[in-house]
Amino acid sequence: AQAKMLGLLAGAIHAAPERYPPRLSSIPKLGLGTAALGRPGYINLGRDADLPDRPERTVEWMQSNAHSVLDAAVEHGLKYIDCARSYGRAEDFVSSWLADRLSVDVIVGSKWGYEYTADWRIEVGDGEAHERKYHTHAQLVKQLSESKKLLPSLAIYQIHSATEASGVLESTEVLDELASLRDSGVVCGLSVSHPQVATIERATSLAVGGAPLFGSVQATFNLLDQSAADALQTAHKAGMFIIIKEAVANGRLTSRAEPSQRLQILQAEAAALGTSVDALSLAWVISHPWVGVCLSGASTIEQLASNAEALRLAPLPEEMFARLGAAMKQDCEEYWADRRALAW
């Protein structure tokens, strides 16, 4: 299995033309996700240590912090910013940041399909959720209009957490609407949730109007959950742009993780390179040649600076790359069970 993983480092050859603009091929392989920047609560470990006391996380404070992190991202050379309609005020914050920085050179993507329902609360009541899924044609039309109003230069628009169970990939109305968006020059993509592989495979082969519909896919892939690797490499070979989310597993691949044998291994390897655990975890991901961009989920400028070290480290030495992949891998179902247990 590790020989197979090492083979990925030799380079990935497209079997089909790229389904996305050439500019995406030349951006740094680290981007910025805004899930933790656009709302006061999120599931990342140690969040309360990063931000002010919960009552002080006003819209104004969160916007100022988001702008600072976005500025830091540009300073570190990052070019891709990833949003979603359900990330609280993330699109608003990126929009106001861009309005004050007309010369900044970034590519912005967003997602539709979830509504933010927490109403700026960190804890919600019984039976309530922080966000709710609506994978309908009406929701696509509504949220696309909202996203374009805030982000007129939107380059990638993705279904948020597509699954086979939601039926979104079987909705003729949705697919036709997305095909029109594709034909207008916006890259149509999707992010996926567990179980990921079947949805990635379906999206890779899906065509509308005689042409592939999706130009990008965003998936969870990290040292712990490596289950989507083959499907993502296949999607890359088919011409899709690969975006990786949760590369540090919401903090479980950082120094904030609970003590474990896996964490000890990661700490020892990071110490040998003189780097941080999070930077090494990200570097392992972006050492895969089929990865287009891997998202940092930083909520502070300090976290972003540490994450950005991954660009210096990658590609990792082949022996270390293989050693980490073998030692850190976790059962997929166990991984997602652990994720579901994380508190907002």
Secondary structure, 3 states (H helix, E strand, C coil): CHHHHHHHCCCCCCCCCCCCCHHHHCCCCEEEECCCCCCCCCCCCCHHHHCCCHHHCCHHHHHHHHHHHHHHHHHCCCCEEECCCCCCCHHHHHHHHHHCCCCCCCEEEEEECEEECCCCCCCCCCCCCCEEECCCHHHHHHHHHHHHHHCCCCCEEEEEEECCCCCHHHCHHHHHHHHHHHHCCCEEEEEECCCCHHHHHHHHHCEECCEECCCEEEEECCCCCCCCHHHHHHHHHCCCEEEEECCCHHHCCCCCCCCCHHHHHHHHHHHHHCCCHHHHHHHHHHCCCCCCEEEECCCCHHHHHHHHHHHHHCCCCHHHHHHHHHHHCCCHHHHHHHHHCCCC
